[in-house]
Amino acid sequence: MTKTIALVAHDNCKPDLLEWAEFNFKALSHHCLVCTGTTGKLLEDVLTKKLRLEKRFRLTKLKSGPLGGDQQLGALVSEGKIDCLIFFWDPMQPQPHDVDVKALLRIAVAYNVPTACNRATADFVISSPLMMDGYEPTKPDFSKYLARNVGE
């Protein structure tokens, strides 16, 4: 079963994500990929030029993360259009768009989207038999939150 996988990486982590994607290109080729802009361009270059896989990959590039790509991705998560998030973020480097990054991670957790923030977790996620099955995570029920009394 085809899933939609979001791939994102901070600048210092982009080489690691590209190496990971190249190593896992066979598994990734069964799925649709969505990336923030710069990561998507680099990934496209690696997968199409280096590996000559232009016809096997479905890749959508959003805006660069700091220019709204993180928020675009968060919207896709909240619309149920992302099945998995692979986000190699740099815990040692402050990010100018840290608020957007935290919002994306928060929304992924709120909507129960499997999220890998490092290579080891990404390896576990991509190699899981659930990636090729018809697995449907439980959908969050926000009815109590929406029905709460506010401002009284």
N, C-alpha and C positions, 0 to 999 in steps of 0.2 A: 504494500500500500504506500503510495506516494505521500510524503509529508512535506510541509513547508518549514525549512530550517533557516533561522536568522543567524547570520555570522557577522560579528562586530569585534573590533580590536582597537585598543588604544595604540598610539604610535609606537611605543616601545615594545608592544606585544604583537604587532603586525607580522614580523618575520616568523614568530612562533606559530601564529594562526595559519599563515601561508604554508609553512612546512607541514603542519597538522593536516590541512586540507589536501595537500599534495599526497601525503601518505594515505589518506582516507578517500581518495578520489573515486574509487569504485563504489564505496558505500554512498557517498554524496551524489553520485551520478543518478541514483534512483529517486532523488528528491528535488524539489524546487528550492532554490536558494534565494534569500533576500539579504542584502547587505547595505550598510550605510555606505556613502559615496566613495570615500578613499579606500576603505577596505574592499569594496566591490570592484573598484578598478584594478587594484593590485591582484585580487583573487582571479578576476577575469584574465588578466595577463598571464598568470601562472597556469591556469587551467586550459586556456585556449592556445596560447603560443608555445609554452614549454611542453605541455602534454598533448597538444593538438586534439583537444576534446570539444571543439566549438559546437558540435551538434548534439553532444550528450548532456550538456548542462543547461538548465533553465535558471538564469540568474537575473534578478531584478535589483537594480541599484537605486537607492534612495539618496537623499541629500547627505552631505557630510554630517557626521554626528553633531558638531558644534553649530552647524547651520540649520539644524532642525531634523536631521536624520534620526536621532535618538527618539525624538517626539513622534515622528512618522512611524517608527517601529513600534512604539508604545501604543499608538492608535491601532495598528494592525493586530497587536496582541489583544487589545480590548474588544476588537471586532471578531475575535476567534479565528483569525487568518494565519496565525503562527503556531506551529505545533511544537517547536523546540527552539531555544535560544542558546547559542554558543557565543559567549561574550568574554573574550580574554581582556580583562581590565588590569591596569597597572596599579597595584596597591602601594607602590613606593613613590609615585609621581602625582602631585596634585593636578587636577584637570580643570581648565577654565569653565567647562560645562558640566561640572560635578553634579549640579542640581538635576540636570537632564538625565545623567547616568543613573542617579539614585531613583529618579522617577521611573525610568525604564525597568530597573531591577524590581522596584516595588510593584509595578503593574504586572510583571511576569509572575511574581509570587502570588499576587492577589487573584490572578486568573489561572493559577495552577499549571503554568507552562514549565516543563522541564528546562532547567537552566544550568549551564556549565560555565563556570567562571575561570577555569584553568584547564590545562591540557589533560591531566589525569581524569578529571570528571568528564571532559568531552570524549575521551577514549571510552569510558564506561557507557556513556549515553549512545554514541554512534554504533557501538558493538552490541548493544542490547537487542535481543530478538524482538522486542516490542517496537523497534524502529521499522520493521518490515511487516508487522502485524496490523490488524485493524484496531489497535489500542485506542480507546477514548478515555482520557482522564476525566475525573468527575468535574462537573461544571460547578463553579461556586454559586451559592445562593445568597444574593445580596438583599433579599426581600426584608429581612429584619433591619438591616442597615438603612435601607430606603424608607422604611416605615417608622423610624425612630422620631421622637419628638425633638425638635430643634428650636432653640430660642425661646423657650417658655420659662 
